[in-house]
């Protein structure tokens, strides 16, 4: 099916989404993704179909400074969108392959050209002014280790938030329940039988365990990894005992990475509140950890955003 890829390439004033947001439009007018809060998508889909019919890319401006006088953004700002119906299947397949391998990449293209010549480049590559580039990071993976209501609450909320969720539980019935909630599960049958997928820089781990025999090896495995967030629940005595155990095995700089007690809200007493508190902390830590992925030397993006 013919499609056009719409990219938000610049924002003037206030806007719902940041540059790099994507929307895919089919030739029947349906679309996937979102580049505003819902106020432009139907109009953009119409323009995308025109671009497909013409076989040439185009750039659109809505809101402040736009020629579309009848379309206004409620926020009062403006957006510049690039509509590309000239997608190279080989480039898009390569992008999907990188995503499945959990590797970051960037799309770089010329917004002024009828055929933008979209390329895949390294996420930290320099892109000359005049070409736009935006990075695509792997989906956030959330590893949740625990039992009972705390495990289920965290798994359900993280899945609902759109994250890739992996549940670790020693109990087979609990693993089955997590799988029904659309989480991947790991058959954690012994404390040292840890997942075969090592945490990468887009991974967060939350330990909701109350059993130090199981939690210790898990944290010893996670803290030296590139994971952007490692946290554990527990009161003062639990944290002290945990620190003593880990200090015999890990360097102080690694111990300092542990978020304990987990969550932004102290002393949560029910599973749902605890899950919301921890997930909010994961989102905040993820945004801070990925700042360098967004603000590196992609010159083309900076030039267009400034314009």
C-alpha positions in Angstrom: 0.0 0.0 0.0 1.4 3.4 -0.9 2.2 5.6 2.1 3.7 8.9 3.0 5.8 9.6 6.1 5.0 12.9 7.8 7.7 14.4 10.1 7.4 17.3 12.4 10.6 19.2 11.5 10.2 22.6 13.3 8.1 24.2 16.0 7.3 27.9 16.4 6.3 28.8 20.0 4.3 26.2 21.8 3.4 22.8 20.3 2.0 19.5 21.5 4.8 17.3 20.1 8.6 17.9 19.7 10.5 17.9 16.3 10.9 14.3 15.1 7.3 13.2 15.8 6.1 10.9 13.0 2.8 10.2 11.3 2.3 7.6 8.6 -0.6 8.2 6.1 -2.0 5.5 3.8 -3.3 6.3 0.4 -6.9 5.5 1.6 -6.6 8.5 4.0 -6.1 6.5 7.2 -3.1 7.3 9.4 -1.0 6.1 12.3 0.9 8.2 14.7 0.3 11.8 15.8 2.1 15.0 15.2 -0.2 17.3 17.1 -2.9 17.0 19.8 -5.4 16.0 17.1 -6.1 19.4 15.6 -4.2 18.9 12.3 -4.1 15.2 11.5 -7.1 15.1 9.2 -5.8 18.1 7.2 -2.3 16.7 7.0 -3.7 13.3 5.8 -5.4 15.2 2.9 -2.2 16.9 2.0 -0.2 13.7 2.2 -2.6 12.0 -0.3 -2.0 14.9 -2.7 1.8 14.4 -2.3 1.4 10.7 -3.0 -0.6 11.5 -6.1 2.0 13.9 -7.3 4.9 11.6 -6.4 6.9 14.4 -4.8 7.6 15.5 -1.2 6.4 18.8 0.2 6.8 20.9 3.3 3.7 22.3 5.1 3.4 25.1 7.7 0.4 25.3 10.0 -0.4 27.9 12.7 1.8 30.9 13.0 2.9 32.1 9.5 0.9 29.5 7.7 -0.9 30.0 4.3 -3.8 27.8 5.6 -5.8 30.7 7.1 -8.7 28.4 8.1 -6.5 26.1 10.2 -5.3 27.4 13.6 -3.5 25.6 16.4 -5.3 26.2 19.7 -1.9 26.6 21.4 -1.2 29.7 19.2 2.1 28.3 17.9 3.2 27.0 14.6 4.6 23.7 13.1 6.5 22.9 10.0 5.8 19.4 8.6 7.6 17.4 5.9 5.6 15.0 3.8 7.6 12.2 2.1 5.9 9.8 -0.3 9.2 8.7 -1.8 10.2 6.2 0.9 12.9 3.7 -0.1 11.8 0.3 1.1 15.4 -0.8 1.7 16.0 2.1 4.0 12.8 1.5 5.9 13.5 -2.2 6.2 17.0 -1.4 7.5 15.4 1.0 10.1 13.0 -1.7 11.3 16.0 -4.2 11.6 17.8 -1.7 13.7 14.8 -1.2 15.9 14.4 -4.9 16.5 18.0 -5.1 17.5 17.5 -2.2 19.9 19.9 0.1 18.2 19.5 3.8 17.8 19.7 5.5 14.5 18.8 8.8 12.7 16.9 9.6 9.6 18.6 12.4 7.6 17.0 14.1 4.5 16.6 17.3 2.5 13.2 18.9 3.3 13.5 21.2 0.2 14.0 18.4 -2.4 11.1 16.7 -4.3 12.9 13.4 -3.5 14.3 13.9 0.0 16.9 11.1 -0.4 16.2 9.8 3.1 19.3 8.1 4.6 20.1 6.2 7.8 23.0 7.7 9.7 24.5 7.0 13.1 22.7 8.8 16.0 25.7 11.0 16.7 26.6 11.8 13.1 27.0 15.4 12.0 24.5 16.5 9.4 25.2 19.6 7.3 22.9 22.6 7.6 19.9 22.3 5.2 19.4 18.6 5.9 17.0 17.6 8.7 17.8 14.7 11.0 16.0 13.2 13.9 17.1 10.3 16.1 15.0 7.2 16.7 15.8 5.4 20.0 14.7 1.9 20.9 11.5 1.5 22.9 12.0 1.7 26.6 12.2 -1.7 28.2 11.0 -2.1 31.8 12.1 -5.1 33.7 9.9 -5.7 36.7 10.9 -8.3 39.4 8.4 -9.1 42.1 5.5 -11.1 43.3 1.8 -10.7 43.8 -0.2 -7.4 43.6 2.9 -5.2 43.4 4.2 -7.1 40.4 0.8 -7.1 38.6 0.2 -3.4 39.3 3.6 -2.4 37.9 3.3 -4.7 34.8 -0.2 -3.5 33.9 0.7 0.2 34.2 3.9 -0.1 32.3 2.2 -2.0 29.5 -0.6 0.6 29.3 2.1 3.3 29.1 3.4 1.6 25.9 6.7 0.3 27.2 8.2 -3.1 26.4 7.7 -5.0 29.7 9.5 -8.0 31.0 8.2 -9.6 34.2 10.5 -11.7 36.4 8.8 -13.9 39.0 9.6 -17.2 40.6 6.0 -18.2 40.5 4.6 -19.9 37.3 1.0 -18.7 37.9 2.2 -15.1 38.3 4.2 -15.4 35.1 1.1 -16.7 33.3 -0.9 -13.7 34.6 1.7 -11.3 33.5 1.8 -12.9 30.0 -2.0 -12.4 29.8 -1.3 -8.7 30.5 0.9 -8.6 27.4 4.2 -8.6 29.2 7.1 -10.9 28.3 8.0 -13.2 31.1 11.2 -14.8 32.3 11.2 -18.2 34.0 13.1 -17.1 37.0 13.4 -20.5 38.8 16.6 -19.7 40.8 18.1 -16.5 42.0 21.1 -16.8 39.7 19.0 -17.7 36.6 18.8 -14.1 35.3 17.4 -13.0 31.9 19.5 -13.7 28.9 18.7 -10.1 27.6 21.3 -7.9 29.3 20.0 -4.4 30.2 21.0 -1.8 27.6 20.9 2.0 28.0 17.2 2.1 27.2 16.3 -0.4 30.0 14.9 0.3 33.5 14.8 -2.3 36.2 12.4 -2.1 39.2 12.8 -4.6 42.0 9.6 -5.1 44.0 11.0 -8.1 45.9 10.9 -8.6 49.6 13.3 -11.5 49.5 17.0 -10.5 49.7 18.1 -14.0 48.5 16.4 -13.3 45.1 17.0 -9.5 45.0 20.7 -9.5 45.7 21.9 -11.4 42.6 19.4 -9.4 40.5 20.8 -6.0 41.6 24.4 -7.3 41.4 23.6 -8.1 37.7 21.8 -4.9 36.9 23.8 -2.2 38.6 27.0 -2.6 36.5 24.9 -2.6 33.3 24.1 0.5 31.1 20.5 0.5 32.3 19.4 4.1 32.9 17.3 3.2 36.0 17.7 0.6 38.7 15.5 0.8 41.7 14.3 -1.3 44.7 11.6 -1.0 47.3 12.0 -1.5 51.0 12.2 0.3 54.3 15.2 1.6 56.3 16.4 -1.7 57.6 16.0 -3.4 54.3 18.0 -0.7 52.6 20.8 -1.0 55.2 21.0 -4.8 54.8 21.0 -4.5 51.1 23.7 -1.9 51.1 26.0 -4.1 53.2 25.4 -7.1 51.0 26.1 -5.2 47.7 29.1 -3.3 49.1 30.9 -6.6 49.4 30.4 -7.2 45.7 30.2 -3.8 43.9 32.2 -0.6 43.8 30.7 2.4 45.6 30.1 4.2 42.2 27.8 1.4 41.2 26.0 1.3 44.6 25.3 5.0 44.1 23.2 4.2 41.0 20.5 2.4 43.0 17.3 4.3 43.5 16.1 3.2 46.9 13.5 3.5 48.0 12.0 3.4 44.5 9.5 6.0 43.3 8.9 9.7 43.5 6.3 9.5 46.2 7.6 8.3 49.6 5.9 5.5 51.5 3.3 4.4 49.0 1.2 1.7 50.7 -0.9 0.3 47.9 0.3 -1.4 44.7 -1.3 1.0 42.2 0.1 4.1 43.8 3.5 2.4 44.1 3.5 1.5 40.5 2.6 5.0 39.4 5.3 6.5 41.6 8.0 4.2 40.2 6.9 4.5 36.6 7.0 8.3 36.9 10.5 8.1 38.2 11.5 5.8 35.4 10.0 8.3 32.8 11.9 11.2 34.5 15.2 9.2 34.6 14.8 8.1 31.0 14.3 11.7 29.8 17.4 12.8 31.5 19.5 9.8 30.3 18.4 10.3 26.7 19.2 14.1 26.6 22.5 13.4 24.9 20.7 11.4 22.3 18.6 14.4 21.4 21.2 17.2 21.7 24.2 15.8 19.9 25.9 17.1 16.7 23.0 16.8 14.3 23.5 20.2 12.7 20.6 20.0 10.3 18.0 19.6 13.0 19.4 22.6 15.0 19.4 24.8 11.9 15.8 24.0 11.0 14.6 24.4 14.6 16.2 27.8 14.9 14.8 28.9 11.6 
